[in-house]
């Protein structure tokens, strides 16, 4: 019963994680985009919705990791 609840919760967290990642604005592609994108995040130019979605993504990724570990321990 507990394992089933964890699996359902993991699927919901996974769908939320996918959605939050896909909703973030795209970064410039290529090597120059990787360098410039890294500089922008260091200088704190990420604002508004992207910052919020980034925090949501990090929280959901942590939850996904913890739930996956719990499922592995239960088995």
N, CA, C and O atoms as a Maestro MAE file, in Angstrom:
{
 s_m_m2io_version
 :::
 2.0.0
}

f_m_ct {
 s_m_title
 :::
 protein
 m_atom[300] {
  # First column is atom index #
  i_m_mmod_type
  r_m_x_coord
  r_m_y_coord
  r_m_z_coord
  i_m_residue_number
  s_m_chain_name
  s_m_pdb_residue_name
  s_m_pdb_atom_name
  i_m_atomic_number
  :::
  1 25 0.826 -1.190 0.000 1 A "UNK " " N  " 7
  2 3 0.000 0.000 0.000 1 A "UNK " " CA " 6
  3 2 0.872 1.256 0.000 1 A "UNK " " C  " 6
  4 15 0.658 2.162 -0.805 1 A "UNK " " O  " 8
  5 25 1.865 1.310 0.913 2 A "UNK " " N  " 7
  6 3 2.752 2.467 1.006 2 A "UNK " " CA " 6
  7 2 3.590 2.615 -0.261 2 A "UNK " " C  " 6
  8 15 3.846 3.726 -0.724 2 A "UNK " " O  " 8
  9 25 4.015 1.474 -0.817 3 A "UNK " " N  " 7
  10 3 4.810 1.501 -2.046 3 A "UNK " " CA " 6
  11 2 3.983 2.045 -3.204 3 A "UNK " " C  " 6
  12 15 4.498 2.799 -4.029 3 A "UNK " " O  " 8
  13 25 2.714 1.676 -3.275 4 A "UNK " " N  " 7
  14 3 1.833 2.164 -4.333 4 A "UNK " " CA " 6
  15 2 1.660 3.675 -4.238 4 A "UNK " " C  " 6
  16 15 1.674 4.373 -5.252 4 A "UNK " " O  " 8
  17 25 1.500 4.170 -3.027 5 A "UNK " " N  " 7
  18 3 1.364 5.618 -2.828 5 A "UNK " " CA " 6
  19 2 2.637 6.333 -3.271 5 A "UNK " " C  " 6
  20 15 2.573 7.385 -3.908 5 A "UNK " " O  " 8
  21 25 3.791 5.761 -2.933 6 A "UNK " " N  " 7
  22 3 5.057 6.373 -3.338 6 A "UNK " " CA " 6
  23 2 5.226 6.376 -4.853 6 A "UNK " " C  " 6
  24 15 5.727 7.349 -5.417 6 A "UNK " " O  " 8
  25 25 4.814 5.302 -5.514 7 A "UNK " " N  " 7
  26 3 4.940 5.234 -6.970 7 A "UNK " " CA " 6
  27 2 4.032 6.262 -7.637 7 A "UNK " " C  " 6
  28 15 4.444 6.931 -8.584 7 A "UNK " " O  " 8
  29 25 2.806 6.390 -7.151 8 A "UNK " " N  " 7
  30 3 1.887 7.392 -7.708 8 A "UNK " " CA " 6
  31 2 2.445 8.793 -7.473 8 A "UNK " " C  " 6
  32 15 2.398 9.639 -8.366 8 A "UNK " " O  " 8
  33 25 2.971 9.038 -6.280 9 A "UNK " " N  " 7
  34 3 3.561 10.334 -5.963 9 A "UNK " " CA " 6
  35 2 4.774 10.611 -6.847 9 A "UNK " " C  " 6
  36 15 4.981 11.744 -7.281 9 A "UNK " " O  " 8
  37 25 5.569 9.587 -7.113 10 A "UNK " " N  " 7
  38 3 6.738 9.753 -7.972 10 A "UNK " " CA " 6
  39 2 6.334 10.109 -9.397 10 A "UNK " " C  " 6
  40 15 6.976 10.947 -10.030 10 A "UNK " " O  " 8
  41 25 5.285 9.486 -9.905 11 A "UNK " " N  " 7
  42 3 4.806 9.807 -11.251 11 A "UNK " " CA " 6
  43 2 4.323 11.256 -11.309 11 A "UNK " " C  " 6
  44 15 4.607 11.966 -12.273 11 A "UNK " " O  " 8
  45 25 3.595 11.695 -10.280 12 A "UNK " " N  " 7
  46 3 3.108 13.076 -10.250 12 A "UNK " " CA " 6
  47 2 4.267 14.072 -10.163 12 A "UNK " " C  " 6
  48 15 4.258 15.100 -10.841 12 A "UNK " " O  " 8
  49 25 5.257 13.768 -9.333 13 A "UNK " " N  " 7
  50 3 6.428 14.637 -9.225 13 A "UNK " " CA " 6
  51 2 7.184 14.662 -10.544 13 A "UNK " " C  " 6
  52 15 7.663 15.714 -10.966 13 A "UNK " " O  " 8
  53 25 7.292 13.519 -11.193 14 A "UNK " " N  " 7
  54 3 7.974 13.428 -12.483 14 A "UNK " " CA " 6
  55 2 7.275 14.290 -13.534 14 A "UNK " " C  " 6
  56 15 7.935 15.011 -14.283 14 A "UNK " " O  " 8
  57 25 5.958 14.219 -13.593 15 A "UNK " " N  " 7
  58 3 5.211 15.040 -14.554 15 A "UNK " " CA " 6
  59 2 5.365 16.528 -14.247 15 A "UNK " " C  " 6
  60 15 5.489 17.342 -15.162 15 A "UNK " " O  " 8
  61 25 5.356 16.881 -12.973 16 A "UNK " " N  " 7
  62 3 5.575 18.274 -12.593 16 A "UNK " " CA " 6
  63 2 6.970 18.749 -12.951 16 A "UNK " " C  " 6
  64 15 7.151 19.887 -13.382 16 A "UNK " " O  " 8
  65 25 7.953 17.884 -12.775 17 A "UNK " " N  " 7
  66 3 9.335 18.219 -13.113 17 A "UNK " " CA " 6
  67 2 9.488 18.441 -14.616 17 A "UNK " " C  " 6
  68 15 10.118 19.408 -15.043 17 A "UNK " " O  " 8
  69 25 8.919 17.556 -15.404 18 A "UNK " " N  " 7
  70 3 8.971 17.703 -16.859 18 A "UNK " " CA " 6
  71 2 8.304 19.005 -17.284 18 A "UNK " " C  " 6
  72 15 8.840 19.741 -18.112 18 A "UNK " " O  " 8
  73 25 7.138 19.286 -16.717 19 A "UNK " " N  " 7
  74 3 6.406 20.501 -17.069 19 A "UNK " " CA " 6
  75 2 7.187 21.751 -16.689 19 A "UNK " " C  " 6
  76 15 7.278 22.689 -17.481 19 A "UNK " " O  " 8
  77 25 7.749 21.772 -15.487 20 A "UNK " " N  " 7
  78 3 8.477 22.967 -15.050 20 A "UNK " " CA " 6
  79 2 9.742 23.195 -15.874 20 A "UNK " " C  " 6
  80 15 10.128 24.341 -16.104 20 A "UNK " " O  " 8
  81 25 10.382 22.135 -16.316 21 A "UNK " " N  " 7
  82 3 11.577 22.287 -17.152 21 A "UNK " " CA " 6
  83 2 11.199 22.781 -18.542 21 A "UNK " " C  " 6
  84 15 11.870 23.653 -19.094 21 A "UNK " " O  " 8
  85 25 10.134 22.232 -19.110 22 A "UNK " " N  " 7
  86 3 9.730 22.648 -20.452 22 A "UNK " " CA " 6
  87 2 9.175 24.069 -20.488 22 A "UNK " " C  " 6
  88 15 9.214 24.713 -21.537 22 A "UNK " " O  " 8
  89 25 8.664 24.569 -19.375 23 A "UNK " " N  " 7
  90 3 8.115 25.924 -19.340 23 A "UNK " " CA " 6
  91 2 9.197 26.997 -19.216 23 A "UNK " " C  " 6
  92 15 8.923 28.174 -19.451 23 A "UNK " " O  " 8
  93 25 10.411 26.613 -18.855 24 A "UNK " " N  " 7
  94 3 11.489 27.594 -18.736 24 A "UNK " " CA " 6
  95 2 11.889 28.087 -20.115 24 A "UNK " " C  " 6
  96 15 11.808 27.352 -21.099 24 A "UNK " " O  " 8
  97 25 12.325 29.352 -20.176 25 A "UNK " " N  " 7
  98 3 12.732 29.901 -21.468 25 A "UNK " " CA " 6
  99 2 14.034 29.247 -21.908 25 A "UNK " " C  " 6
  100 15 14.878 28.887 -21.088 25 A "UNK " " O  " 8
  101 25 14.177 29.102 -23.220 26 A "UNK " " N  " 7
  102 3 15.357 28.449 -23.764 26 A "UNK " " CA " 6
  103 2 16.590 29.321 -23.662 26 A "UNK " " C  " 6
  104 15 16.500 30.547 -23.724 26 A "UNK " " O  " 8
  105 25 17.719 28.702 -23.509 27 A "UNK " " N  " 7
  106 3 18.990 29.414 -23.501 27 A "UNK " " CA " 6
  107 2 19.523 29.411 -24.931 27 A "UNK " " C  " 6
  108 15 19.077 28.621 -25.764 27 A "UNK " " O  " 8
  109 25 20.469 30.288 -25.210 28 A "UNK " " N  " 7
  110 3 21.091 30.320 -26.531 28 A "UNK " " CA " 6
  111 2 21.844 29.012 -26.749 28 A "UNK " " C  " 6
  112 15 22.451 28.473 -25.823 28 A "UNK " " O  " 8
  113 25 21.800 28.511 -27.968 29 A "UNK " " N  " 7
  114 3 22.440 27.220 -28.231 29 A "UNK " " CA " 6
  115 2 23.888 27.416 -28.656 29 A "UNK " " C  " 6
  116 15 24.302 28.514 -29.028 29 A "UNK " " O  " 8
  117 25 24.630 26.354 -28.595 30 A "UNK " " N  " 7
  118 3 26.013 26.379 -29.022 30 A "UNK " " CA " 6
  119 2 26.972 26.723 -27.898 30 A "UNK " " C  " 6
  120 15 26.567 26.945 -26.758 30 A "UNK " " O  " 8
  121 25 28.259 26.762 -28.245 31 A "UNK " " N  " 7
  122 3 29.294 27.018 -27.249 31 A "UNK " " CA " 6
  123 2 29.212 28.431 -26.704 31 A "UNK " " C  " 6
  124 15 29.364 28.642 -25.501 31 A "UNK " " O  " 8
  125 25 28.971 29.407 -27.581 32 A "UNK " " N  " 7
  126 3 28.878 30.792 -27.102 32 A "UNK " " CA " 6
  127 2 27.667 30.975 -26.200 32 A "UNK " " C  " 6
  128 15 27.717 31.755 -25.249 32 A "UNK " " O  " 8
  129 25 26.590 30.272 -26.484 33 A "UNK " " N  " 7
  130 3 25.413 30.344 -25.627 33 A "UNK " " CA " 6
  131 2 25.671 29.742 -24.266 33 A "UNK " " C  " 6
  132 15 25.162 30.235 -23.260 33 A "UNK " " O  " 8
  133 25 26.456 28.682 -24.224 34 A "UNK " " N  " 7
  134 3 26.778 28.056 -22.940 34 A "UNK " " CA " 6
  135 2 27.615 28.996 -22.085 34 A "UNK " " C  " 6
  136 15 27.416 29.099 -20.875 34 A "UNK " " O  " 8
  137 25 28.558 29.682 -22.732 35 A "UNK " " N  " 7
  138 3 29.407 30.621 -21.993 35 A "UNK " " CA " 6
  139 2 28.600 31.835 -21.552 35 A "UNK " " C  " 6
  140 15 28.681 32.249 -20.396 35 A "UNK " " O  " 8
  141 25 27.829 32.403 -22.461 36 A "UNK " " N  " 7
  142 3 27.032 33.594 -22.134 36 A "UNK " " CA " 6
  143 2 25.930 33.261 -21.140 36 A "UNK " " C  " 6
  144 15 25.646 34.055 -20.243 36 A "UNK " " O  " 8
  145 25 25.309 32.102 -21.289 37 A "UNK " " N  " 7
  146 3 24.255 31.709 -20.355 37 A "UNK " " CA " 6
  147 2 24.785 31.517 -18.956 37 A "UNK " " C  " 6
  148 15 24.117 31.858 -17.979 37 A "UNK " " O  " 8
  149 25 25.990 30.969 -18.852 38 A "UNK " " N  " 7
  150 3 26.602 30.807 -17.542 38 A "UNK " " CA " 6
  151 2 26.917 32.142 -16.907 38 A "UNK " " C  " 6
  152 15 26.766 32.312 -15.697 38 A "UNK " " O  " 8
  153 25 27.360 33.102 -17.728 39 A "UNK " " N  " 7
  154 3 27.665 34.430 -17.196 39 A "UNK " " CA " 6
  155 2 26.403 35.124 -16.718 39 A "UNK " " C  " 6
  156 15 26.431 35.826 -15.707 39 A "UNK " " O  " 8
  157 25 25.303 34.942 -17.425 40 A "UNK " " N  " 7
  158 3 24.058 35.582 -17.015 40 A "UNK " " CA " 6
  159 2 23.580 35.050 -15.678 40 A "UNK " " C  " 6
  160 15 23.108 35.815 -14.837 40 A "UNK " " O  " 8
  161 25 23.696 33.743 -15.471 41 A "UNK " " N  " 7
  162 3 23.221 33.197 -14.199 41 A "UNK " " CA " 6
  163 2 24.138 33.600 -13.049 41 A "UNK " " C  " 6
  164 15 23.678 33.745 -11.917 41 A "UNK " " O  " 8
  165 25 25.428 33.782 -13.326 42 A "UNK " " N  " 7
  166 3 26.348 34.227 -12.279 42 A "UNK " " CA " 6
  167 2 26.063 35.681 -11.914 42 A "UNK " " C  " 6
  168 15 26.106 36.048 -10.740 42 A "UNK " " O  " 8
  169 25 25.776 36.501 -12.909 43 A "UNK " " N  " 7
  170 3 25.535 37.920 -12.664 43 A "UNK " " CA " 6
  171 2 24.134 38.192 -12.147 43 A "UNK " " C  " 6
  172 15 23.807 39.340 -11.847 43 A "UNK " " O  " 8
  173 25 23.311 37.182 -12.037 44 A "UNK " " N  " 7
  174 3 21.991 37.347 -11.447 44 A "UNK " " CA " 6
  175 2 20.971 37.978 -12.368 44 A "UNK " " C  " 6
  176 15 20.081 38.683 -11.892 44 A "UNK " " O  " 8
  177 25 21.062 37.755 -13.662 45 A "UNK " " N  " 7
  178 3 20.117 38.353 -14.597 45 A "UNK " " CA " 6
  179 2 18.882 37.500 -14.826 45 A "UNK " " C  " 6
  180 15 18.004 37.874 -15.604 45 A "UNK " " O  " 8
  181 25 18.805 36.364 -14.160 46 A "UNK " " N  " 7
  182 3 17.629 35.507 -14.270 46 A "UNK " " CA " 6
  183 2 16.562 36.058 -13.336 46 A "UNK " " C  " 6
  184 15 16.776 36.121 -12.125 46 A "UNK " " O  " 8
  185 25 15.420 36.457 -13.879 47 A "UNK " " N  " 7
  186 3 14.409 37.095 -13.036 47 A "UNK " " CA " 6
  187 2 13.039 36.501 -13.295 47 A "UNK " " C  " 6
  188 15 12.816 35.791 -14.275 47 A "UNK " " O  " 8
  189 25 12.146 36.809 -12.400 48 A "UNK " " N  " 7
  190 3 10.739 36.519 -12.604 48 A "UNK " " CA " 6
  191 2 10.392 35.056 -12.701 48 A "UNK " " C  " 6
  192 15 10.748 34.245 -11.846 48 A "UNK " " O  " 8
  193 25 9.685 34.740 -13.770 49 A "UNK " " N  " 7
  194 3 9.143 33.398 -13.957 49 A "UNK " " CA " 6
  195 2 10.240 32.346 -14.076 49 A "UNK " " C  " 6
  196 15 10.104 31.249 -13.534 49 A "UNK " " O  " 8
  197 25 11.328 32.669 -14.782 50 A "UNK " " N  " 7
  198 3 12.412 31.691 -14.930 50 A "UNK " " CA " 6
  199 2 13.038 31.334 -13.587 50 A "UNK " " C  " 6
  200 15 13.361 30.172 -13.338 50 A "UNK " " O  " 8
  201 25 13.208 32.322 -12.731 51 A "UNK " " N  " 7
  202 3 13.778 32.048 -11.410 51 A "UNK " " CA " 6
  203 2 12.832 31.176 -10.588 51 A "UNK " " C  " 6
  204 15 13.263 30.242 -9.911 51 A "UNK " " O  " 8
  205 25 11.544 31.491 -10.654 52 A "UNK " " N  " 7
  206 3 10.544 30.700 -9.936 52 A "UNK " " CA " 6
  207 2 10.513 29.264 -10.456 52 A "UNK " " C  " 6
  208 15 10.499 28.319 -9.668 52 A "UNK " " O  " 8
  209 25 10.503 29.099 -11.776 53 A "UNK " " N  " 7
  210 3 10.478 27.755 -12.359 53 A "UNK " " CA " 6
  211 2 11.756 26.988 -12.043 53 A "UNK " " C  " 6
  212 15 11.723 25.770 -11.874 53 A "UNK " " O  " 8
  213 25 12.872 27.689 -11.964 54 A "UNK " " N  " 7
  214 3 14.129 27.038 -11.607 54 A "UNK " " CA " 6
  215 2 14.064 26.493 -10.182 54 A "UNK " " C  " 6
  216 15 14.509 25.374 -9.923 54 A "UNK " " O  " 8
  217 25 13.513 27.278 -9.258 55 A "UNK " " N  " 7
  218 3 13.382 26.817 -7.869 55 A "UNK " " CA " 6
  219 2 12.413 25.643 -7.771 55 A "UNK " " C  " 6
  220 15 12.655 24.689 -7.032 55 A "UNK " " O  " 8
  221 25 11.319 25.719 -8.518 56 A "UNK " " N  " 7
  222 3 10.355 24.614 -8.535 56 A "UNK " " CA " 6
  223 2 11.021 23.349 -9.079 56 A "UNK " " C  " 6
  224 15 10.842 22.263 -8.529 56 A "UNK " " O  " 8
  225 25 11.786 23.494 -10.156 57 A "UNK " " N  " 7
  226 3 12.469 22.338 -10.757 57 A "UNK " " CA " 6
  227 2 13.453 21.707 -9.780 57 A "UNK " " C  " 6
  228 15 13.534 20.483 -9.678 57 A "UNK " " O  " 8
  229 25 14.193 22.536 -9.068 58 A "UNK " " N  " 7
  230 3 15.160 21.993 -8.106 58 A "UNK " " CA " 6
  231 2 14.452 21.278 -6.964 58 A "UNK " " C  " 6
  232 15 14.910 20.226 -6.518 58 A "UNK " " O  " 8
  233 25 13.356 21.826 -6.490 59 A "UNK " " N  " 7
  234 3 12.598 21.177 -5.422 59 A "UNK " " CA " 6
  235 2 11.991 19.863 -5.863 59 A "UNK " " C  " 6
  236 15 12.028 18.872 -5.134 59 A "UNK " " O  " 8
  237 25 11.426 19.860 -7.074 60 A "UNK " " N  " 7
  238 3 10.831 18.627 -7.591 60 A "UNK " " CA " 6
  239 2 11.897 17.569 -7.869 60 A "UNK " " C  " 6
  240 15 11.656 16.379 -7.666 60 A "UNK " " O  " 8
  241 25 13.075 17.995 -8.332 61 A "UNK " " N  " 7
  242 3 14.162 17.037 -8.564 61 A "UNK " " CA " 6
  243 2 14.615 16.408 -7.248 61 A "UNK " " C  " 6
  244 15 14.888 15.209 -7.191 61 A "UNK " " O  " 8
  245 25 14.694 17.213 -6.195 62 A "UNK " " N  " 7
  246 3 15.065 16.679 -4.881 62 A "UNK " " CA " 6
  247 2 14.000 15.710 -4.375 62 A "UNK " " C  " 6
  248 15 14.325 14.657 -3.827 62 A "UNK " " O  " 8
  249 25 12.724 16.069 -4.558 63 A "UNK " " N  " 7
  250 3 11.634 15.183 -4.135 63 A "UNK " " CA " 6
  251 2 11.669 13.872 -4.923 63 A "UNK " " C  " 6
  252 15 11.464 12.800 -4.354 63 A "UNK " " O  " 8
  253 25 11.927 13.958 -6.226 64 A "UNK " " N  " 7
  254 3 12.014 12.763 -7.068 64 A "UNK " " CA " 6
  255 2 13.139 11.852 -6.574 64 A "UNK " " C  " 6
  256 15 12.969 10.635 -6.495 64 A "UNK " " O  " 8
  257 25 14.271 12.439 -6.246 65 A "UNK " " N  " 7
  258 3 15.418 11.675 -5.750 65 A "UNK " " CA " 6
  259 2 15.081 10.966 -4.441 65 A "UNK " " C  " 6
  260 15 15.379 9.783 -4.278 65 A "UNK " " O  " 8
  261 25 14.469 11.680 -3.519 66 A "UNK " " N  " 7
  262 3 14.131 11.108 -2.208 66 A "UNK " " CA " 6
  263 2 13.091 10.002 -2.343 66 A "UNK " " C  " 6
  264 15 13.216 8.950 -1.717 66 A "UNK " " O  " 8
  265 25 12.067 10.236 -3.158 67 A "UNK " " N  " 7
  266 3 11.023 9.221 -3.349 67 A "UNK " " CA " 6
  267 2 11.611 7.970 -3.994 67 A "UNK " " C  " 6
  268 15 11.261 6.851 -3.619 67 A "UNK " " O  " 8
  269 25 12.506 8.162 -4.966 68 A "UNK " " N  " 7
  270 3 13.142 7.015 -5.617 68 A "UNK " " CA " 6
  271 2 13.964 6.207 -4.616 68 A "UNK " " C  " 6
  272 15 13.938 4.977 -4.639 68 A "UNK " " O  " 8
  273 25 14.690 6.893 -3.741 69 A "UNK " " N  " 7
  274 3 15.451 6.182 -2.706 69 A "UNK " " CA " 6
  275 2 14.531 5.420 -1.758 69 A "UNK " " C  " 6
  276 15 14.831 4.288 -1.380 69 A "UNK " " O  " 8
  277 25 13.415 6.035 -1.373 70 A "UNK " " N  " 7
  278 3 12.470 5.352 -0.485 70 A "UNK " " CA " 6
  279 2 11.893 4.097 -1.137 70 A "UNK " " C  " 6
  280 15 11.747 3.064 -0.484 70 A "UNK " " O  " 8
  281 25 11.569 4.190 -2.415 71 A "UNK " " N  " 7
  282 3 11.033 3.019 -3.121 71 A "UNK " " CA " 6
  283 2 12.089 1.914 -3.179 71 A "UNK " " C  " 6
  284 15 11.771 0.738 -3.003 71 A "UNK " " O  " 8
  285 25 13.340 2.292 -3.423 72 A "UNK " " N  " 7
  286 3 14.414 1.295 -3.480 72 A "UNK " " CA " 6
  287 2 14.644 0.647 -2.115 72 A "UNK " " C  " 6
  288 15 14.919 -0.550 -2.038 72 A "UNK " " O  " 8
  289 25 14.534 1.418 -1.053 73 A "UNK " " N  " 7
  290 3 14.728 0.872 0.294 73 A "UNK " " CA " 6
  291 2 13.596 -0.076 0.664 73 A "UNK " " C  " 6
  292 15 13.833 -1.111 1.288 73 A "UNK " " O  " 8
  293 25 12.369 0.267 0.285 74 A "UNK " " N  " 7
  294 3 11.210 -0.571 0.611 74 A "UNK " " CA " 6
  295 2 11.310 -1.930 -0.074 74 A "UNK " " C  " 6
  296 15 10.945 -2.949 0.512 74 A "UNK " " O  " 8
  297 25 11.798 -1.951 -1.299 75 A "UNK " " N  " 7
  298 3 11.913 -3.227 -2.013 75 A "UNK " " CA " 6
  299 2 13.017 -3.987 -1.385 75 A "UNK " " C  " 6
  300 15 13.316 -5.104 -1.808 75 A "UNK " " O  " 8
  :::
 }
 m_bond[299] {
  # First column is bond index #
  i_m_from
  i_m_to
  i_m_order
  :::
  1 1 2 1
  2 2 3 1
  3 3 4 2
  4 3 5 1
  5 5 6 1
  6 6 7 1
  7 7 8 2
  8 7 9 1
  9 9 10 1
  10 10 11 1
  11 11 12 2
  12 11 13 1
  13 13 14 1
  14 14 15 1
  15 15 16 2
  16 15 17 1
  17 17 18 1
  18 18 19 1
  19 19 20 2
  20 19 21 1
  21 21 22 1
  22 22 23 1
  23 23 24 2
  24 23 25 1
  25 25 26 1
  26 26 27 1
  27 27 28 2
  28 27 29 1
  29 29 30 1
  30 30 31 1
  31 31 32 2
  32 31 33 1
  33 33 34 1
  34 34 35 1
  35 35 36 2
  36 35 37 1
  37 37 38 1
  38 38 39 1
  39 39 40 2
  40 39 41 1
  41 41 42 1
  42 42 43 1
  43 43 44 2
  44 43 45 1
  45 45 46 1
  46 46 47 1
  47 47 48 2
  48 47 49 1
  49 49 50 1
  50 50 51 1
  51 51 52 2
  52 51 53 1
  53 53 54 1
  54 54 55 1
  55 55 56 2
  56 55 57 1
  57 57 58 1
  58 58 59 1
  59 59 60 2
  60 59 61 1
  61 61 62 1
  62 62 63 1
  63 63 64 2
  64 63 65 1
  65 65 66 1
  66 66 67 1
  67 67 68 2
  68 67 69 1
  69 69 70 1
  70 70 71 1
  71 71 72 2
  72 71 73 1
  73 73 74 1
  74 74 75 1
  75 75 76 2
  76 75 77 1
  77 77 78 1
  78 78 79 1
  79 79 80 2
  80 79 81 1
  81 81 82 1
  82 82 83 1
  83 83 84 2
  84 83 85 1
  85 85 86 1
  86 86 87 1
  87 87 88 2
  88 87 89 1
  89 89 90 1
  90 90 91 1
  91 91 92 2
  92 91 93 1
  93 93 94 1
  94 94 95 1
  95 95 96 2
  96 95 97 1
  97 97 98 1
  98 98 99 1
  99 99 100 2
  100 99 101 1
  101 101 102 1
  102 102 103 1
  103 103 104 2
  104 103 105 1
  105 105 106 1
  106 106 107 1
  107 107 108 2
  108 107 109 1
  109 109 110 1
  110 110 111 1
  111 111 112 2
  112 111 113 1
  113 113 114 1
  114 114 115 1
  115 115 116 2
  116 115 117 1
  117 117 118 1
  118 118 119 1
  119 119 120 2
  120 119 121 1
  121 121 122 1
  122 122 123 1
  123 123 124 2
  124 123 125 1
  125 125 126 1
  126 126 127 1
  127 127 128 2
  128 127 129 1
  129 129 130 1
  130 130 131 1
  131 131 132 2
  132 131 133 1
  133 133 134 1
  134 134 135 1
  135 135 136 2
  136 135 137 1
  137 137 138 1
  138 138 139 1
  139 139 140 2
  140 139 141 1
  141 141 142 1
  142 142 143 1
  143 143 144 2
  144 143 145 1
  145 145 146 1
  146 146 147 1
  147 147 148 2
  148 147 149 1
  149 149 150 1
  150 150 151 1
  151 151 152 2
  152 151 153 1
  153 153 154 1
  154 154 155 1
  155 155 156 2
  156 155 157 1
  157 157 158 1
  158 158 159 1
  159 159 160 2
  160 159 161 1
  161 161 162 1
  162 162 163 1
  163 163 164 2
  164 163 165 1
  165 165 166 1
  166 166 167 1
  167 167 168 2
  168 167 169 1
  169 169 170 1
  170 170 171 1
  171 171 172 2
  172 171 173 1
  173 173 174 1
  174 174 175 1
  175 175 176 2
  176 175 177 1
  177 177 178 1
  178 178 179 1
  179 179 180 2
  180 179 181 1
  181 181 182 1
  182 182 183 1
  183 183 184 2
  184 183 185 1
  185 185 186 1
  186 186 187 1
  187 187 188 2
  188 187 189 1
  189 189 190 1
  190 190 191 1
  191 191 192 2
  192 191 193 1
  193 193 194 1
  194 194 195 1
  195 195 196 2
  196 195 197 1
  197 197 198 1
  198 198 199 1
  199 199 200 2
  200 199 201 1
  201 201 202 1
  202 202 203 1
  203 203 204 2
  204 203 205 1
  205 205 206 1
  206 206 207 1
  207 207 208 2
  208 207 209 1
  209 209 210 1
  210 210 211 1
  211 211 212 2
  212 211 213 1
  213 213 214 1
  214 214 215 1
  215 215 216 2
  216 215 217 1
  217 217 218 1
  218 218 219 1
  219 219 220 2
  220 219 221 1
  221 221 222 1
  222 222 223 1
  223 223 224 2
  224 223 225 1
  225 225 226 1
  226 226 227 1
  227 227 228 2
  228 227 229 1
  229 229 230 1
  230 230 231 1
  231 231 232 2
  232 231 233 1
  233 233 234 1
  234 234 235 1
  235 235 236 2
  236 235 237 1
  237 237 238 1
  238 238 239 1
  239 239 240 2
  240 239 241 1
  241 241 242 1
  242 242 243 1
  243 243 244 2
  244 243 245 1
  245 245 246 1
  246 246 247 1
  247 247 248 2
  248 247 249 1
  249 249 250 1
  250 250 251 1
  251 251 252 2
  252 251 253 1
  253 253 254 1
  254 254 255 1
  255 255 256 2
  256 255 257 1
  257 257 258 1
  258 258 259 1
  259 259 260 2
  260 259 261 1
  261 261 262 1
  262 262 263 1
  263 263 264 2
  264 263 265 1
  265 265 266 1
  266 266 267 1
  267 267 268 2
  268 267 269 1
  269 269 270 1
  270 270 271 1
  271 271 272 2
  272 271 273 1
  273 273 274 1
  274 274 275 1
  275 275 276 2
  276 275 277 1
  277 277 278 1
  278 278 279 1
  279 279 280 2
  280 279 281 1
  281 281 282 1
  282 282 283 1
  283 283 284 2
  284 283 285 1
  285 285 286 1
  286 286 287 1
  287 287 288 2
  288 287 289 1
  289 289 290 1
  290 290 291 1
  291 291 292 2
  292 291 293 1
  293 293 294 1
  294 294 295 1
  295 295 296 2
  296 295 297 1
  297 297 298 1
  298 298 299 1
  299 299 300 2
  :::
 }
}
